[in-house]
């Protein structure tokens, strides 16, 4: 299946999907050294975002989240790519400065955790 979206940060990536129906904050909710989701009660609590194709509806929280995503990248704990329903400025800036491929305007309900995903430009392929 192929899904077409809007490019926020161009690039190519492939990997396993990690899907959340809940928004994500990169500041204070994800350990910057390991990439483990630490937000209590979040559906991804305890999961690692490292090297995953991280899929969530939109970001939440402080503008510091952009720099938290950058720190994850510098610590080799960042996702391989990000897919959103609607990418807001915090996630967009973080993806751009961190050189993480990012696409939005995707119906994330069509993707399940564990799906093999390939991103190339504005195309998302579920393999």
Secondary structure, 3 states (H helix, E strand, C coil): CEEECEEEECCEEEEEEEECCCCECCCCCECCCCCEECCCCCCCCCCECCCCEEEECCECCCCCHHHHHHHHHHCCCCCCEEEECCCCHHHHHHHHHHCCEEEECCCHHHCCCCCEEEEECCEEEEC
